[in-house]
Amino acid sequence: MARDDKVQMPSSMGGLVRYFDEYKSKIEIKPGHVVLLSGLVMVIEILLHTFGKLK
């Protein structure tokens, strides 16, 4: 059960700034490209790790 003796602060939005409305980047990367690049980096690292142990 909830306790009634807790102090609760009032909820407010004061001081928050929405930066994404003010700034638009010139470089935009699609989420699919990020996933593809991450997968490619993982494959390269696995290959380097595997072939690096052969010596």
Phi, psi and omega in degrees: 000147181287143179269140182270353184268008177280145176267127180248133178277148178291144179275128179213162180249014184296135176088355180276136180241136179263093186289331184292341175282335186269334189235130176237119182288147177279338180253119178239131181244129179287147180301326178297324178292324179294317179296316180297315180295321178296318178296320179295318178297320179296318180296316179298318180293322177295317178297317179295321180293319182291310184283343177286336180274353183288337183287000000 
